[in-house]
Amino acid sequence: MATSRSPRDTSEPGHLATELPSKALPAVPYADLPEPLRMRQVLGPSVLLLAGAIGSGEFVLWPYITSQVGLAVVWLVVVGVLTQYFLNMEIERYTLITGETAVTGFTRLWKPWSWLFIIMTVVPWAWPGWATGGTTTLSFVFGFSQEAIPYITIGVLVLIGLVLTASPVVYQTVEKIQFFMVALIVLFLVYALLFLVGGEGYAGLADGLVSVGELPDAVSQIGTATLLGAIAFAGAGGALNLAQSNWVRDKGLAMGARLPKVVSPFTGEEVAAPTTGFMCRRDEANIRRWRSWWRVADREQFVTFFVIGLIALLTFMMLAYSTIGVGNTEAQSFDFIRAQGEALGETQGSWLATTFWLIGSVVLFSTNLAVLDMVGRVTADVLKTGVLRENQRWSESRVYFAVVWTEIVFGSIILLSGVTQPLILLVIASSLNGLVMFVYSALLIQLNRRTLPAEFRTGGVRLVALFWAVLFYGFFSVILLIDQFGNLFGGGS
């Protein structure tokens, strides 16, 4: 049985954050890693991440950019998804070893990061662009008016809230829903690759892949915020990547099996304990288990997030290129989604237009489910490990419940205020998330090198990838800030 030791106690080999102030978070007990599981048993967290990714960059932003500038920037997509794969695994590494989320780890580095990450999670994801986009796409099928879209979207948000907060174990319900939705999406992708993406689409993809480092002049027309947002959403994006920690923990992978799960305050069995974790002992048995855990977790992330996610993104881009071409749609609207469906209907029959729009609604609603779950998890985890650590009334599950419904209320207010264009909402969310990714890319390096024993740290190519992520997201974030300051003080539009 593990015994509690102070983070400054070095009598046990492999102490966590030896130089960090003990007042930031409680002492870290030592424990053994559980025995590793097989691939099919760990499958899940990356599927949730994939579901969130497909509805942002994959279905909307990158196809929109394709409709404006073509496939010349497809190389940037590959770089973005590959960078996120490495980021996701370093986020996951910390949770597998300690059971804690990465944001809790950041708080060990500097206490104010807890509140800053609440802000960096809530603000970029408060805009209900995904649910609005799903309802807008649904209107192409059923023909309801633009005036009705905000009210139907609010109804969808309420339904998602009920699903999330009435589940005995929230993760299990979310996983089942997202597995079903992702399966539908994958079936459509296979059909699209075989029958809908013609030779022109594949040729354009090939040209884009070999045009590394080149950006067409037309990129300037889509706006810096749109480009940064698309880069951030080439994969999941922003705090959604950080939620991988929470899903790994609630899936019960590695040391996450030792921590409490988020449940419904009404139908589940609550645990009021804070979700601070453990440190894995550095003996031969634990190192063996760790290597097995890492192999299976890395395989799950690579196949599900990188391979399937990249295929999804490229397929939707080629589909836009093949159906509506380049430069014939209006900015800041969902007209390009309508145009894609109409083009498919003209060549294959009206059933395919309907199918495409319904798949789009599934994609976007599944993303909003992932978003609300993510915001609730990250915020509840930060509050329960921080200011509410000793509070027996406010369990993490109750905080999660409160945050989810606050997000729904706030999103409803935004919609009722008249801001209902889904593309505008998605650009706002995604560009803000690009800045967030720059911040936590740097923090992951510090977290890895300062808090993990040498046997469990990253190194080699993966460490280089972390430094690359800092430069990659930092470069585009600086460009965005310069552009926005220029608009603000230079009279730009």
KEROKE-485001 format. One record per residue (C-alpha): residue in three letters; residue number from 1; z negated, x, y negated. Coordinates in steps of 0.2 Angstrom, whole numbers. Layout:
N
Ala NUM Z X Y
...
***
This chain:
493
Met 1 0 0 0
Ala 2 5 7 -17
Thr 3 -9 13 -29
Ser 4 -8 11 -48
Arg 5 -6 27 -57
Ser 6 -3 31 -76
Pro 7 14 36 -81
Arg 8 6 53 -86
Asp 9 -1 56 -69
Thr 10 9 69 -61
Ser 11 -1 71 -45
Glu 12 12 59 -36
Pro 13 29 68 -36
Gly 14 41 57 -46
His 15 32 50 -61
Leu 16 40 38 -73
Ala 17 42 42 -91
Thr 18 29 56 -91
Glu 19 29 58 -110
Leu 20 30 40 -115
Pro 21 16 32 -124
Ser 22 5 22 -112
Lys 23 2 8 -124
Ala 24 21 3 -124
Leu 25 20 -5 -106
Pro 26 8 -5 -92
Ala 27 5 10 -80
Val 28 18 11 -66
Pro 29 12 10 -48
Tyr 30 21 19 -34
Ala 31 30 11 -19
Asp 32 42 13 -5
Leu 33 60 7 -6
Pro 34 64 -7 6
Glu 35 76 -4 20
Pro 36 94 -5 13
Leu 37 105 -21 17
Arg 38 123 -23 22
Met 39 137 -26 10
Arg 40 138 -45 13
Gln 41 119 -46 10
Val 42 120 -38 -7
Leu 43 136 -47 -13
Gly 44 131 -58 -28
Pro 45 126 -49 -44
Ser 46 144 -42 -47
Val 47 151 -59 -43
Leu 48 141 -67 -57
Leu 49 146 -53 -69
Leu 50 165 -56 -63
Ala 51 163 -74 -67
Gly 52 157 -70 -85
Ala 53 171 -57 -87
Ile 54 185 -68 -82
Gly 55 182 -81 -95
Ser 56 181 -69 -110
Gly 57 193 -55 -110
Glu 58 203 -60 -94
Phe 59 208 -77 -98
Val 60 208 -78 -117
Leu 61 207 -62 -128
Trp 62 219 -50 -118
Pro 63 232 -64 -115
Tyr 64 231 -68 -133
Ile 65 234 -50 -138
Thr 66 248 -50 -125
Ser 67 256 -65 -134
Gln 68 256 -55 -150
Val 69 260 -37 -145
Gly 70 266 -37 -127
Leu 71 260 -26 -113
Ala 72 260 -10 -122
Val 73 241 -9 -123
Val 74 238 -12 -105
Trp 75 232 6 -102
Leu 76 218 2 -114
Val 77 213 -12 -103
Val 78 211 -1 -88
Val 79 201 12 -98
Gly 80 189 -2 -103
Val 81 186 -10 -86
Leu 82 184 8 -78
Thr 83 171 12 -92
Gln 84 162 -4 -89
Tyr 85 161 0 -70
Phe 86 152 16 -73
Leu 87 140 8 -86
Asn 88 136 -6 -74
Met 89 131 6 -61
Glu 90 120 16 -72
Ile 91 111 0 -77
Glu 92 110 -5 -59
Arg 93 103 12 -54
Tyr 94 87 10 -65
Thr 95 84 -7 -58
Leu 96 87 -2 -40
Ile 97 74 13 -41
Thr 98 61 4 -52
Gly 99 64 -15 -50
Glu 100 63 -16 -69
Thr 101 78 -21 -80
Ala 102 86 -8 -91
Val 103 80 -17 -107
Thr 104 62 -14 -100
Gly 105 67 4 -98
Phe 106 73 5 -116
Thr 107 57 -2 -122
Arg 108 48 12 -113
Leu 109 58 24 -124
Trp 110 54 15 -140
Lys 111 44 -1 -141
Pro 112 54 -9 -155
Trp 113 69 -9 -144
Ser 114 62 -25 -136
Trp 115 65 -35 -152
Leu 116 81 -27 -156
Phe 117 88 -31 -139
Ile 118 83 -49 -141
Ile 119 93 -50 -157
Met 120 107 -40 -149
Thr 121 108 -52 -135
Val 122 105 -69 -144
Val 123 116 -67 -160
Pro 124 132 -61 -152
Trp 125 131 -74 -138
Ala 126 125 -89 -148
Trp 127 143 -94 -152
Pro 128 148 -107 -139
Gly 129 166 -101 -139
Trp 130 167 -102 -120
Ala 131 162 -120 -118
Thr 132 172 -125 -133
Gly 133 187 -116 -125
Gly 134 185 -125 -109
Thr 135 184 -142 -117
Thr 136 199 -138 -128
Thr 137 209 -133 -112
Leu 138 203 -149 -104
Ser 139 210 -159 -118
Phe 140 227 -153 -114
Val 141 226 -162 -97
Phe 142 217 -178 -103
Gly 143 223 -179 -121
Phe 144 207 -183 -130
Ser 145 206 -179 -149
Gln 146 201 -164 -158
Glu 147 187 -174 -166
Ala 148 180 -177 -148
Ile 149 179 -159 -143
Pro 150 162 -154 -151
Tyr 151 154 -169 -143
Ile 152 161 -166 -126
Thr 153 157 -148 -127
Ile 154 139 -152 -132
Gly 155 138 -163 -116
Val 156 144 -149 -106
Leu 157 131 -137 -113
Val 158 117 -150 -109
Leu 159 124 -151 -91
Ile 160 124 -132 -89
Gly 161 106 -132 -96
Leu 162 100 -145 -83
Val 163 108 -135 -69
Leu 164 99 -119 -74
Thr 165 82 -126 -78
Ala 166 80 -138 -63
Ser 167 84 -126 -49
Pro 168 70 -121 -38
Val 169 76 -103 -39
Val 170 88 -101 -53
Tyr 171 98 -86 -46
Gln 172 102 -94 -30
Thr 173 109 -109 -38
Val 174 119 -99 -51
Glu 175 126 -88 -37
Lys 176 132 -103 -27
Ile 177 141 -111 -41
Gln 178 149 -95 -47
Phe 179 155 -90 -29
Phe 180 164 -107 -28
Met 181 172 -105 -45
Val 182 177 -87 -43
Ala 183 185 -92 -26
Leu 184 195 -105 -35
Ile 185 201 -93 -48
Val 186 205 -79 -35
Leu 187 216 -92 -26
Phe 188 226 -96 -42
Leu 189 228 -77 -45
Val 190 235 -74 -28
Tyr 191 248 -89 -31
Ala 192 252 -82 -49
Leu 193 255 -64 -42
Leu 194 267 -71 -29
Phe 195 276 -85 -37
Leu 196 273 -85 -56
Val 197 274 -67 -63
Gly 198 292 -62 -62
Gly 199 300 -45 -62
Glu 200 299 -45 -81
Gly 201 280 -46 -80
Tyr 202 279 -32 -68
Ala 203 291 -21 -77
Gly 204 281 -24 -93
Leu 205 265 -19 -84
Ala 206 273 -3 -78
Asp 207 278 2 -95
Gly 208 261 -2 -102
Leu 209 252 9 -89
Val 210 262 24 -93
Ser 211 260 22 -112
Val 212 243 30 -113
Gly 213 237 33 -130
Glu 214 250 23 -139
Leu 215 247 8 -149
Pro 216 261 -3 -156
Asp 217 262 -6 -175
Ala 218 260 -25 -171
Val 219 241 -21 -166
Ser 220 237 -21 -185
Gln 221 242 -39 -186
Ile 222 229 -46 -174
Gly 223 214 -38 -184
Thr 224 201 -25 -180
Ala 225 188 -37 -174
Thr 226 200 -45 -162
Leu 227 204 -28 -154
Leu 228 186 -22 -153
Gly 229 181 -38 -146
Ala 230 195 -37 -133
Ile 231 190 -19 -128
Ala 232 172 -24 -127
Phe 233 177 -39 -116
Ala 234 189 -29 -105
Gly 235 177 -33 -91
Ala 236 161 -42 -95
Gly 237 154 -35 -112
Gly 238 139 -33 -122
Ala 239 122 -39 -115
Leu 240 131 -48 -101
Asn 241 132 -30 -93
Leu 242 114 -28 -95
Ala 243 110 -44 -86
Gln 244 116 -35 -70
Ser 245 98 -28 -70
Asn 246 91 -46 -70
Trp 247 102 -52 -56
Val 248 99 -37 -45
Arg 249 81 -40 -47
Asp 250 82 -58 -43
Lys 251 94 -55 -29
Gly 252 79 -44 -22
Leu 253 89 -28 -20
Ala 254 80 -12 -17
Met 255 64 -11 -28
Gly 256 69 -28 -36
Ala 257 62 -36 -20
Arg 258 45 -32 -26
Leu 259 46 -42 -42
Pro 260 44 -61 -46
Lys 261 60 -72 -48
Val 262 64 -84 -62
Val 263 62 -102 -55
Ser 264 61 -119 -63
Pro 265 45 -123 -71
Phe 266 46 -141 -63
Thr 267 53 -138 -46
Gly 268 49 -119 -42
Glu 269 34 -109 -38
Glu 270 30 -100 -54
Val 271 22 -82 -55
Ala 272 14 -78 -72
Ala 273 14 -59 -69
Pro 274 25 -48 -81
Thr 275 40 -40 -73
Thr 276 36 -22 -75
Gly 277 41 -12 -59
Phe 278 37 3 -48
Met 279 42 20 -46
Cys 280 50 26 -29
Arg 281 41 40 -20
Arg 282 51 56 -18
Asp 283 49 59 0
Glu 284 62 61 14
Ala 285 62 43 20
Asn 286 64 35 2
Ile 287 78 47 -3
Arg 288 87 42 13
Arg 289 85 24 9
Trp 290 90 27 -9
Arg 291 107 35 -4
Ser 292 111 20 7
Trp 293 106 8 -7
Trp 294 117 17 -19
Arg 295 132 17 -8
Val 296 132 -1 -4
Ala 297 128 -6 -22
Asp 298 142 5 -28
Arg 299 154 -3 -16
Glu 300 149 -20 -21
Gln 301 152 -16 -39
Phe 302 168 -7 -37
Val 303 177 -20 -26
Thr 304 170 -35 -35
Phe 305 170 -30 -53
Phe 306 182 -16 -55
Val 307 196 -21 -42
Ile 308 196 -40 -43
Gly 309 191 -40 -61
Leu 310 205 -28 -66
Ile 311 218 -38 -55
Ala 312 212 -54 -64
Leu 313 214 -47 -81
Leu 314 231 -39 -78
Thr 315 237 -55 -69
Phe 316 233 -66 -84
Met 317 241 -54 -96
Met 318 257 -53 -86
Leu 319 257 -72 -85
Ala 320 256 -74 -103
Tyr 321 270 -61 -105
Ser 322 281 -70 -93
Thr 323 279 -87 -99
Ile 324 278 -87 -118
Gly 325 284 -70 -122
Val 326 278 -60 -138
Gly 327 275 -66 -156
Asn 328 279 -84 -155
Thr 329 261 -91 -156
Glu 330 249 -95 -170
Ala 331 234 -85 -174
Gln 332 216 -91 -172
Ser 333 220 -106 -161
Phe 334 222 -110 -142
Asp 335 240 -114 -144
Phe 336 245 -100 -133
Ile 337 235 -107 -119
Arg 338 244 -124 -122
Ala 339 261 -115 -123
Gln 340 258 -106 -106
Gly 341 254 -122 -97
Glu 342 269 -131 -105
Ala 343 280 -116 -100
Leu 344 274 -116 -82
Gly 345 276 -135 -81
Glu 346 295 -134 -87
Thr 347 299 -121 -73
Gln 348 288 -127 -59
Gly 349 283 -145 -62
Ser 350 270 -154 -72
Trp 351 257 -152 -58
Leu 352 257 -133 -62
Ala 353 253 -135 -80
Thr 354 239 -147 -76
Thr 355 232 -134 -63
Phe 356 233 -120 -75
Trp 357 223 -129 -88
Leu 358 210 -135 -76
Ile 359 208 -117 -69
Gly 360 206 -112 -87
Ser 361 192 -125 -90
Val 362 184 -119 -74
Val 363 185 -101 -80
Leu 364 178 -104 -97
Phe 365 164 -116 -91
Ser 366 158 -104 -78
Thr 367 157 -90 -91
Asn 368 147 -101 -102
Leu 369 135 -104 -87
Ala 370 134 -85 -85
Val 371 131 -83 -104
Leu 372 117 -95 -105
Asp 373 109 -88 -89
Met 374 110 -71 -96
Val 375 103 -74 -113
Gly 376 88 -83 -105
Arg 377 85 -69 -93
Val 378 86 -55 -105
Thr 379 75 -63 -118
Ala 380 62 -70 -106
Asp 381 61 -53 -98
Val 382 58 -44 -114
Leu 383 45 -57 -120
Lys 384 35 -57 -104
Thr 385 34 -38 -102
Gly 386 29 -37 -120
Val 387 20 -49 -131
Leu 388 17 -62 -118
Arg 389 12 -49 -104
Glu 390 -6 -55 -103
Asn 391 -2 -74 -106
Gln 392 -6 -84 -91
Arg 393 2 -100 -98
Trp 394 19 -93 -102
Ser 395 27 -87 -86
Glu 396 44 -79 -87
Ser 397 52 -95 -80
Arg 398 44 -105 -94
Val 399 51 -93 -107
Tyr 400 68 -94 -99
Phe 401 68 -113 -100
Ala 402 63 -112 -118
Val 403 77 -99 -123
Val 404 91 -108 -113
Trp 405 87 -125 -122
Thr 406 85 -116 -139
Glu 407 103 -108 -136
Ile 408 110 -125 -132
Val 409 102 -133 -148
Phe 410 109 -119 -158
Gly 411 126 -120 -151
Ser 412 127 -138 -154
Ile 413 122 -136 -172
Ile 414 136 -123 -174
Leu 415 149 -136 -166
Leu 416 143 -150 -177
Ser 417 144 -139 -192
Gly 418 163 -139 -190
Val 419 166 -122 -182
Thr 420 175 -127 -167
Gln 421 190 -115 -165
Pro 422 186 -107 -148
Leu 423 196 -91 -152
Ile 424 187 -88 -169
Leu 425 170 -90 -159
Leu 426 175 -78 -146
Val 427 181 -65 -158
Ile 428 164 -66 -167
Ala 429 155 -64 -151
Ser 430 165 -51 -143
Ser 431 166 -39 -159
Leu 432 147 -40 -161
Asn 433 145 -36 -142
Gly 434 156 -20 -145
Leu 435 143 -13 -156
Val 436 129 -18 -144
Met 437 138 -8 -130
Phe 438 139 8 -141
Val 439 120 7 -143
Tyr 440 115 5 -125
Ser 441 128 17 -119
Ala 442 118 30 -128
Leu 443 101 23 -122
Leu 444 107 24 -104
Ile 445 109 43 -105
Gln 446 91 45 -113
Leu 447 84 32 -100
Asn 448 92 41 -85
Arg 449 87 59 -91
Arg 450 69 55 -97
Thr 451 62 43 -85
Leu 452 70 46 -68
Pro 453 65 60 -56
Ala 454 79 73 -52
Glu 455 83 65 -35
Phe 456 88 49 -43
Arg 457 96 54 -59
Thr 458 115 53 -62
Gly 459 125 68 -64
Gly 460 143 75 -63
Val 461 157 63 -66
Arg 462 145 48 -69
Leu 463 136 57 -83
Val 464 152 62 -91
Ala 465 157 44 -90
Leu 466 141 39 -100
Phe 467 145 51 -114
Trp 468 163 45 -114
Ala 469 156 27 -116
Val 470 147 32 -131
Leu 471 162 40 -139
Phe 472 174 25 -133
Tyr 473 163 11 -140
Gly 474 157 21 -155
Phe 475 174 25 -161
Phe 476 180 7 -161
Ser 477 163 1 -168
Val 478 165 13 -183
Ile 479 183 7 -186
Leu 480 176 -11 -186
Leu 481 162 -7 -198
Ile 482 174 3 -210
Asp 483 187 -12 -209
Gln 484 173 -25 -213
Phe 485 166 -15 -227
Gly 486 183 -13 -234
Asn 487 186 -32 -233
Leu 488 169 -35 -241
Phe 489 170 -23 -256
Gly 490 188 -20 -257
Gly 491 194 -39 -259
Gly 492 202 -39 -242
Ser 493 204 -55 -232
***
